[in-house]
Amino acid sequence: MTRTVWDSSVGKKTVMAVSGLIMLMYLVVHMLGNLKIFFGSGEFNHYAHWLRTLGEPFLHYEWALWIIRVVLVVAVVAHATAAYQLSRRDIRARPSKYVHKKARASYATRTMRWGGIILGLFIVWHILDLTTGTVHPDGFQSGHPYQNVIDTFSTWYGDTIYIVAMLALGLHIRHGFWSAAQTLGAGSRSRDRALKTIANALALVLTAGFLSVPVGVMTGLVS
């Protein structure tokens, strides 16, 4: 039964929708946590420590954080796999290019594929930079996330990578939220305008919220 659902286009779109909404909820919480950096190093570092003790004493140290990470990895892999397979299926269904391009396709729709690739590469870089410290520019300091963030956004390439990725994220959310709503049956002629407004608002708020951190470092507001 599960395999039958997965093999269908509707099943893959449903997996994309559900996994996308899981990631969207995480992004909202993650953005709010990031904004704590504007309250100083003590507040931001305390928040990072709290994440590792979340659920104690019922859960051991960092267990809750690892549960969140595992759920996110599963969501990302499922989302990417479904997107790739749907794309391949679509190409096989129309081996020759359309004579006329679809004028109704928005810029966000046409760039969803590249946006997904950019975000996938960004996630790898982001983990290697601020989680493992492997590519961190100025000596990664475990337990000092405030300083690590400042180090990253004190480099031109750190700012460039992050800004490009967040702009791609905004476009991805703008189209993806509305598409997920349609897939899960929440869309209708009467609701489409409201759903598109919510999608635009989410994309704008999340993009602005995430970009405020590197901008804060670049302008000296966070130092």
ChimeraX commands (.cxc) that place a marker at each C-alpha (Angstrom):
marker #1 position 0.00,0.00,0.00 radius 0.5
marker #1 position 2.76,2.44,0.99 radius 0.5
marker #1 position 4.75,1.58,-2.15 radius 0.5
marker #1 position 1.66,2.07,-4.32 radius 0.5
marker #1 position 1.07,5.53,-2.85 radius 0.5
marker #1 position 4.74,6.49,-3.26 radius 0.5
marker #1 position 4.83,5.33,-6.88 radius 0.5
marker #1 position 1.93,7.60,-7.83 radius 0.5
marker #1 position 2.40,11.26,-8.74 radius 0.5
marker #1 position -0.24,12.24,-6.19 radius 0.5
marker #1 position 1.66,10.34,-3.50 radius 0.5
marker #1 position 4.95,12.04,-4.35 radius 0.5
marker #1 position 3.29,15.46,-4.36 radius 0.5
marker #1 position 1.74,14.71,-0.97 radius 0.5
marker #1 position 5.14,13.71,0.41 radius 0.5
marker #1 position 6.58,16.96,-0.95 radius 0.5
marker #1 position 3.76,18.98,0.61 radius 0.5
marker #1 position 3.96,17.38,4.07 radius 0.5
marker #1 position 7.78,17.41,4.21 radius 0.5
marker #1 position 7.78,21.01,2.98 radius 0.5
marker #1 position 5.40,22.10,5.73 radius 0.5
marker #1 position 7.54,20.34,8.35 radius 0.5
marker #1 position 10.58,22.27,7.12 radius 0.5
marker #1 position 8.57,25.49,7.01 radius 0.5
marker #1 position 7.55,25.13,10.67 radius 0.5
marker #1 position 11.19,24.54,11.57 radius 0.5
marker #1 position 12.26,27.62,9.60 radius 0.5
marker #1 position 9.80,29.85,11.47 radius 0.5
marker #1 position 11.14,28.64,14.84 radius 0.5
marker #1 position 14.74,28.80,13.62 radius 0.5
marker #1 position 14.32,32.38,12.41 radius 0.5
marker #1 position 12.83,33.48,15.74 radius 0.5
marker #1 position 15.75,31.86,17.53 radius 0.5
marker #1 position 18.24,33.59,15.23 radius 0.5
marker #1 position 16.76,36.99,16.08 radius 0.5
marker #1 position 17.90,36.51,19.69 radius 0.5
marker #1 position 21.35,37.51,18.46 radius 0.5
marker #1 position 20.16,41.15,18.59 radius 0.5
marker #1 position 19.79,40.82,22.37 radius 0.5
marker #1 position 23.49,40.14,22.89 radius 0.5
marker #1 position 25.89,37.24,23.28 radius 0.5
marker #1 position 24.52,36.13,26.66 radius 0.5
marker #1 position 20.98,35.77,25.38 radius 0.5
marker #1 position 22.00,34.05,22.15 radius 0.5
marker #1 position 24.46,31.62,23.75 radius 0.5
marker #1 position 21.92,30.78,26.47 radius 0.5
marker #1 position 19.34,29.98,23.79 radius 0.5
marker #1 position 21.81,27.67,22.02 radius 0.5
marker #1 position 22.53,25.90,25.33 radius 0.5
marker #1 position 18.78,25.58,26.06 radius 0.5
marker #1 position 18.30,23.77,22.75 radius 0.5
marker #1 position 20.74,21.11,23.93 radius 0.5
marker #1 position 18.99,20.65,27.29 radius 0.5
marker #1 position 15.48,20.66,25.82 radius 0.5
marker #1 position 13.38,17.86,27.31 radius 0.5
marker #1 position 15.59,17.22,30.34 radius 0.5
marker #1 position 15.41,15.34,32.62 radius 0.5
marker #1 position 13.07,13.09,30.61 radius 0.5
marker #1 position 15.48,13.22,27.66 radius 0.5
marker #1 position 19.25,13.14,27.91 radius 0.5
marker #1 position 21.49,16.03,26.86 radius 0.5
marker #1 position 21.03,16.88,23.14 radius 0.5
marker #1 position 18.53,14.05,22.56 radius 0.5
marker #1 position 15.73,16.45,21.62 radius 0.5
marker #1 position 18.08,18.31,19.29 radius 0.5
marker #1 position 19.08,15.08,17.58 radius 0.5
marker #1 position 15.44,14.03,17.22 radius 0.5
marker #1 position 14.77,17.36,15.49 radius 0.5
marker #1 position 17.80,16.85,13.24 radius 0.5
marker #1 position 16.72,13.34,12.25 radius 0.5
marker #1 position 13.18,14.51,11.43 radius 0.5
marker #1 position 14.61,17.34,9.33 radius 0.5
marker #1 position 17.01,15.04,7.47 radius 0.5
marker #1 position 14.15,12.66,6.66 radius 0.5
marker #1 position 11.99,15.60,5.51 radius 0.5
marker #1 position 14.76,17.04,3.31 radius 0.5
marker #1 position 15.61,13.67,1.73 radius 0.5
marker #1 position 11.94,12.82,1.12 radius 0.5
marker #1 position 11.28,16.29,-0.33 radius 0.5
marker #1 position 14.30,16.22,-2.62 radius 0.5
marker #1 position 13.70,12.63,-3.75 radius 0.5
marker #1 position 10.04,13.26,-4.56 radius 0.5
marker #1 position 10.91,16.48,-6.41 radius 0.5
marker #1 position 13.59,14.77,-8.49 radius 0.5
marker #1 position 11.41,11.82,-9.39 radius 0.5
marker #1 position 8.47,14.04,-10.31 radius 0.5
marker #1 position 10.78,16.15,-12.48 radius 0.5
marker #1 position 12.10,13.06,-14.28 radius 0.5
marker #1 position 8.57,11.75,-14.74 radius 0.5
marker #1 position 7.49,15.08,-16.21 radius 0.5
marker #1 position 10.43,15.10,-18.65 radius 0.5
marker #1 position 9.66,11.55,-19.79 radius 0.5
marker #1 position 6.01,12.50,-20.33 radius 0.5
marker #1 position 7.00,15.28,-22.74 radius 0.5
marker #1 position 10.34,14.38,-24.39 radius 0.5
marker #1 position 10.08,17.25,-26.88 radius 0.5
marker #1 position 10.03,20.83,-25.69 radius 0.5
marker #1 position 6.89,22.88,-25.97 radius 0.5
marker #1 position 6.76,25.13,-29.03 radius 0.5
marker #1 position 5.46,27.98,-26.89 radius 0.5
marker #1 position 6.58,28.54,-23.34 radius 0.5
marker #1 position 3.91,28.85,-20.68 radius 0.5
marker #1 position 3.51,32.58,-20.13 radius 0.5
marker #1 position 1.62,32.03,-16.89 radius 0.5
marker #1 position 4.56,30.38,-15.16 radius 0.5
marker #1 position 5.97,32.77,-12.55 radius 0.5
marker #1 position 9.67,33.40,-11.98 radius 0.5
marker #1 position 9.48,31.45,-8.71 radius 0.5
marker #1 position 7.88,28.47,-10.47 radius 0.5
marker #1 position 10.53,28.39,-13.20 radius 0.5
marker #1 position 13.38,28.57,-10.66 radius 0.5
marker #1 position 12.07,26.02,-8.11 radius 0.5
marker #1 position 14.50,23.38,-9.37 radius 0.5
marker #1 position 17.58,25.57,-9.19 radius 0.5
marker #1 position 16.38,27.06,-5.93 radius 0.5
marker #1 position 16.19,23.57,-4.45 radius 0.5
marker #1 position 19.73,22.78,-5.59 radius 0.5
marker #1 position 21.03,26.06,-4.13 radius 0.5
marker #1 position 19.30,25.36,-0.81 radius 0.5
marker #1 position 20.63,21.80,-0.72 radius 0.5
marker #1 position 24.21,23.00,-1.20 radius 0.5
marker #1 position 23.64,25.77,1.36 radius 0.5
marker #1 position 22.46,23.31,4.01 radius 0.5
marker #1 position 25.69,21.32,3.60 radius 0.5
marker #1 position 27.80,24.49,3.87 radius 0.5
marker #1 position 25.78,25.82,6.81 radius 0.5
marker #1 position 26.27,22.60,8.80 radius 0.5
marker #1 position 29.99,22.46,8.02 radius 0.5
marker #1 position 30.33,26.11,9.02 radius 0.5
marker #1 position 28.26,26.58,12.18 radius 0.5
marker #1 position 27.61,23.03,13.44 radius 0.5
marker #1 position 30.80,21.06,12.87 radius 0.5
marker #1 position 33.09,24.06,12.30 radius 0.5
marker #1 position 34.85,22.25,9.44 radius 0.5
marker #1 position 34.85,25.25,7.08 radius 0.5
marker #1 position 34.49,27.97,9.70 radius 0.5
marker #1 position 36.61,30.99,8.77 radius 0.5
marker #1 position 38.20,32.06,12.08 radius 0.5
marker #1 position 38.63,29.17,14.49 radius 0.5
marker #1 position 35.35,27.54,15.47 radius 0.5
marker #1 position 34.52,27.95,19.17 radius 0.5
marker #1 position 32.29,25.18,20.51 radius 0.5
marker #1 position 29.71,26.58,22.91 radius 0.5
marker #1 position 30.11,30.13,21.59 radius 0.5
marker #1 position 27.62,30.39,18.71 radius 0.5
marker #1 position 27.37,34.18,18.98 radius 0.5
marker #1 position 31.05,34.64,18.09 radius 0.5
marker #1 position 30.88,31.93,15.44 radius 0.5
marker #1 position 28.03,33.73,13.68 radius 0.5
marker #1 position 29.94,37.02,13.76 radius 0.5
marker #1 position 33.02,35.29,12.33 radius 0.5
marker #1 position 31.02,33.87,9.42 radius 0.5
marker #1 position 29.29,37.12,8.53 radius 0.5
marker #1 position 32.51,39.10,8.80 radius 0.5
marker #1 position 33.62,37.48,5.53 radius 0.5
marker #1 position 32.39,38.55,2.09 radius 0.5
marker #1 position 31.83,34.98,0.96 radius 0.5
marker #1 position 29.90,34.05,4.10 radius 0.5
marker #1 position 27.55,36.98,3.50 radius 0.5
marker #1 position 27.23,36.21,-0.22 radius 0.5
marker #1 position 26.44,32.52,0.25 radius 0.5
marker #1 position 23.87,33.25,2.96 radius 0.5
marker #1 position 22.14,36.09,1.13 radius 0.5
marker #1 position 21.84,34.15,-2.15 radius 0.5
marker #1 position 20.48,31.12,-0.27 radius 0.5
marker #1 position 17.92,33.16,1.66 radius 0.5
marker #1 position 16.66,34.84,-1.51 radius 0.5
marker #1 position 16.29,31.38,-3.06 radius 0.5
marker #1 position 14.48,30.27,0.09 radius 0.5
marker #1 position 12.01,33.14,-0.20 radius 0.5
marker #1 position 11.13,32.19,-3.77 radius 0.5
marker #1 position 10.89,28.53,-2.81 radius 0.5
marker #1 position 8.49,29.25,0.06 radius 0.5
marker #1 position 6.41,31.66,-2.03 radius 0.5
marker #1 position 5.60,29.00,-4.59 radius 0.5
marker #1 position 5.93,25.92,-2.37 radius 0.5
marker #1 position 3.43,26.95,0.31 radius 0.5
marker #1 position 0.69,27.65,-2.22 radius 0.5
marker #1 position 1.49,24.45,-4.11 radius 0.5
marker #1 position 1.38,22.39,-0.87 radius 0.5
marker #1 position -2.01,23.88,0.00 radius 0.5
marker #1 position -3.36,22.82,-3.40 radius 0.5
marker #1 position -1.94,19.31,-3.03 radius 0.5
marker #1 position -3.44,18.83,0.45 radius 0.5
marker #1 position -6.85,20.05,-0.68 radius 0.5
marker #1 position -6.84,23.37,1.16 radius 0.5
marker #1 position -7.02,25.40,-2.04 radius 0.5
marker #1 position -10.18,26.56,-3.74 radius 0.5
marker #1 position -11.27,29.41,-5.96 radius 0.5
marker #1 position -12.45,31.40,-2.93 radius 0.5
marker #1 position -9.29,30.70,-0.90 radius 0.5
marker #1 position -6.61,31.09,-3.56 radius 0.5
marker #1 position -6.14,34.82,-3.02 radius 0.5
marker #1 position -5.79,34.36,0.76 radius 0.5
marker #1 position -3.37,31.45,0.32 radius 0.5
marker #1 position -1.21,33.42,-2.10 radius 0.5
marker #1 position -1.20,36.36,0.33 radius 0.5
marker #1 position -0.10,34.07,3.17 radius 0.5
marker #1 position 2.58,32.53,0.93 radius 0.5
marker #1 position 3.92,35.97,-0.02 radius 0.5
marker #1 position 3.85,37.13,3.61 radius 0.5
marker #1 position 5.67,34.02,4.87 radius 0.5
marker #1 position 8.30,34.34,2.16 radius 0.5
marker #1 position 8.85,38.02,2.91 radius 0.5
marker #1 position 8.97,37.66,6.71 radius 0.5
marker #1 position 11.29,34.65,6.68 radius 0.5
marker #1 position 13.62,36.15,4.09 radius 0.5
marker #1 position 13.82,39.47,5.93 radius 0.5
marker #1 position 14.22,37.75,9.30 radius 0.5
marker #1 position 17.08,35.53,8.20 radius 0.5
marker #1 position 18.81,38.31,6.24 radius 0.5
marker #1 position 18.65,40.66,9.23 radius 0.5
marker #1 position 21.41,38.66,10.96 radius 0.5
marker #1 position 24.20,39.10,8.35 radius 0.5
marker #1 position 23.02,42.67,7.75 radius 0.5
marker #1 position 23.24,43.29,11.50 radius 0.5
marker #1 position 26.83,42.03,11.55 radius 0.5
marker #1 position 27.82,43.95,8.40 radius 0.5
marker #1 position 26.42,47.23,9.79 radius 0.5
marker #1 position 27.93,46.76,13.26 radius 0.5
marker #1 position 24.57,46.44,14.97 radius 0.5
marker #1 position 25.68,42.98,16.06 radius 0.5
marker #1 position 29.30,42.88,17.21 radius 0.5
marker link #1:1,2 radius 0.2
marker link #1:2,3 radius 0.2
marker link #1:3,4 radius 0.2
marker link #1:4,5 radius 0.2
marker link #1:5,6 radius 0.2
marker link #1:6,7 radius 0.2
marker link #1:7,8 radius 0.2
marker link #1:8,9 radius 0.2
marker link #1:9,10 radius 0.2
marker link #1:10,11 radius 0.2
marker link #1:11,12 radius 0.2
marker link #1:12,13 radius 0.2
marker link #1:13,14 radius 0.2
marker link #1:14,15 radius 0.2
marker link #1:15,16 radius 0.2
marker link #1:16,17 radius 0.2
marker link #1:17,18 radius 0.2
marker link #1:18,19 radius 0.2
marker link #1:19,20 radius 0.2
marker link #1:20,21 radius 0.2
marker link #1:21,22 radius 0.2
marker link #1:22,23 radius 0.2
marker link #1:23,24 radius 0.2
marker link #1:24,25 radius 0.2
marker link #1:25,26 radius 0.2
marker link #1:26,27 radius 0.2
marker link #1:27,28 radius 0.2
marker link #1:28,29 radius 0.2
marker link #1:29,30 radius 0.2
marker link #1:30,31 radius 0.2
marker link #1:31,32 radius 0.2
marker link #1:32,33 radius 0.2
marker link #1:33,34 radius 0.2
marker link #1:34,35 radius 0.2
marker link #1:35,36 radius 0.2
marker link #1:36,37 radius 0.2
marker link #1:37,38 radius 0.2
marker link #1:38,39 radius 0.2
marker link #1:39,40 radius 0.2
marker link #1:40,41 radius 0.2
marker link #1:41,42 radius 0.2
marker link #1:42,43 radius 0.2
marker link #1:43,44 radius 0.2
marker link #1:44,45 radius 0.2
marker link #1:45,46 radius 0.2
marker link #1:46,47 radius 0.2
marker link #1:47,48 radius 0.2
marker link #1:48,49 radius 0.2
marker link #1:49,50 radius 0.2
marker link #1:50,51 radius 0.2
marker link #1:51,52 radius 0.2
marker link #1:52,53 radius 0.2
marker link #1:53,54 radius 0.2
marker link #1:54,55 radius 0.2
marker link #1:55,56 radius 0.2
marker link #1:56,57 radius 0.2
marker link #1:57,58 radius 0.2
marker link #1:58,59 radius 0.2
marker link #1:59,60 radius 0.2
marker link #1:60,61 radius 0.2
marker link #1:61,62 radius 0.2
marker link #1:62,63 radius 0.2
marker link #1:63,64 radius 0.2
marker link #1:64,65 radius 0.2
marker link #1:65,66 radius 0.2
marker link #1:66,67 radius 0.2
marker link #1:67,68 radius 0.2
marker link #1:68,69 radius 0.2
marker link #1:69,70 radius 0.2
marker link #1:70,71 radius 0.2
marker link #1:71,72 radius 0.2
marker link #1:72,73 radius 0.2
marker link #1:73,74 radius 0.2
marker link #1:74,75 radius 0.2
marker link #1:75,76 radius 0.2
marker link #1:76,77 radius 0.2
marker link #1:77,78 radius 0.2
marker link #1:78,79 radius 0.2
marker link #1:79,80 radius 0.2
marker link #1:80,81 radius 0.2
marker link #1:81,82 radius 0.2
marker link #1:82,83 radius 0.2
marker link #1:83,84 radius 0.2
marker link #1:84,85 radius 0.2
marker link #1:85,86 radius 0.2
marker link #1:86,87 radius 0.2
marker link #1:87,88 radius 0.2
marker link #1:88,89 radius 0.2
marker link #1:89,90 radius 0.2
marker link #1:90,91 radius 0.2
marker link #1:91,92 radius 0.2
marker link #1:92,93 radius 0.2
marker link #1:93,94 radius 0.2
marker link #1:94,95 radius 0.2
marker link #1:95,96 radius 0.2
marker link #1:96,97 radius 0.2
marker link #1:97,98 radius 0.2
marker link #1:98,99 radius 0.2
marker link #1:99,100 radius 0.2
marker link #1:100,101 radius 0.2
marker link #1:101,102 radius 0.2
marker link #1:102,103 radius 0.2
marker link #1:103,104 radius 0.2
marker link #1:104,105 radius 0.2
marker link #1:105,106 radius 0.2
marker link #1:106,107 radius 0.2
marker link #1:107,108 radius 0.2
marker link #1:108,109 radius 0.2
marker link #1:109,110 radius 0.2
marker link #1:110,111 radius 0.2
marker link #1:111,112 radius 0.2
marker link #1:112,113 radius 0.2
marker link #1:113,114 radius 0.2
marker link #1:114,115 radius 0.2
marker link #1:115,116 radius 0.2
marker link #1:116,117 radius 0.2
marker link #1:117,118 radius 0.2
marker link #1:118,119 radius 0.2
marker link #1:119,120 radius 0.2
marker link #1:120,121 radius 0.2
marker link #1:121,122 radius 0.2
marker link #1:122,123 radius 0.2
marker link #1:123,124 radius 0.2
marker link #1:124,125 radius 0.2
marker link #1:125,126 radius 0.2
marker link #1:126,127 radius 0.2
marker link #1:127,128 radius 0.2
marker link #1:128,129 radius 0.2
marker link #1:129,130 radius 0.2
marker link #1:130,131 radius 0.2
marker link #1:131,132 radius 0.2
marker link #1:132,133 radius 0.2
marker link #1:133,134 radius 0.2
marker link #1:134,135 radius 0.2
marker link #1:135,136 radius 0.2
marker link #1:136,137 radius 0.2
marker link #1:137,138 radius 0.2
marker link #1:138,139 radius 0.2
marker link #1:139,140 radius 0.2
marker link #1:140,141 radius 0.2
marker link #1:141,142 radius 0.2
marker link #1:142,143 radius 0.2
marker link #1:143,144 radius 0.2
marker link #1:144,145 radius 0.2
marker link #1:145,146 radius 0.2
marker link #1:146,147 radius 0.2
marker link #1:147,148 radius 0.2
marker link #1:148,149 radius 0.2
marker link #1:149,150 radius 0.2
marker link #1:150,151 radius 0.2
marker link #1:151,152 radius 0.2
marker link #1:152,153 radius 0.2
marker link #1:153,154 radius 0.2
marker link #1:154,155 radius 0.2
marker link #1:155,156 radius 0.2
marker link #1:156,157 radius 0.2
marker link #1:157,158 radius 0.2
marker link #1:158,159 radius 0.2
marker link #1:159,160 radius 0.2
marker link #1:160,161 radius 0.2
marker link #1:161,162 radius 0.2
marker link #1:162,163 radius 0.2
marker link #1:163,164 radius 0.2
marker link #1:164,165 radius 0.2
marker link #1:165,166 radius 0.2
marker link #1:166,167 radius 0.2
marker link #1:167,168 radius 0.2
marker link #1:168,169 radius 0.2
marker link #1:169,170 radius 0.2
marker link #1:170,171 radius 0.2
marker link #1:171,172 radius 0.2
marker link #1:172,173 radius 0.2
marker link #1:173,174 radius 0.2
marker link #1:174,175 radius 0.2
marker link #1:175,176 radius 0.2
marker link #1:176,177 radius 0.2
marker link #1:177,178 radius 0.2
marker link #1:178,179 radius 0.2
marker link #1:179,180 radius 0.2
marker link #1:180,181 radius 0.2
marker link #1:181,182 radius 0.2
marker link #1:182,183 radius 0.2
marker link #1:183,184 radius 0.2
marker link #1:184,185 radius 0.2
marker link #1:185,186 radius 0.2
marker link #1:186,187 radius 0.2
marker link #1:187,188 radius 0.2
marker link #1:188,189 radius 0.2
marker link #1:189,190 radius 0.2
marker link #1:190,191 radius 0.2
marker link #1:191,192 radius 0.2
marker link #1:192,193 radius 0.2
marker link #1:193,194 radius 0.2
marker link #1:194,195 radius 0.2
marker link #1:195,196 radius 0.2
marker link #1:196,197 radius 0.2
marker link #1:197,198 radius 0.2
marker link #1:198,199 radius 0.2
marker link #1:199,200 radius 0.2
marker link #1:200,201 radius 0.2
marker link #1:201,202 radius 0.2
marker link #1:202,203 radius 0.2
marker link #1:203,204 radius 0.2
marker link #1:204,205 radius 0.2
marker link #1:205,206 radius 0.2
marker link #1:206,207 radius 0.2
marker link #1:207,208 radius 0.2
marker link #1:208,209 radius 0.2
marker link #1:209,210 radius 0.2
marker link #1:210,211 radius 0.2
marker link #1:211,212 radius 0.2
marker link #1:212,213 radius 0.2
marker link #1:213,214 radius 0.2
marker link #1:214,215 radius 0.2
marker link #1:215,216 radius 0.2
marker link #1:216,217 radius 0.2
marker link #1:217,218 radius 0.2
marker link #1:218,219 radius 0.2
marker link #1:219,220 radius 0.2
marker link #1:220,221 radius 0.2
marker link #1:221,222 radius 0.2
marker link #1:222,223 radius 0.2
view
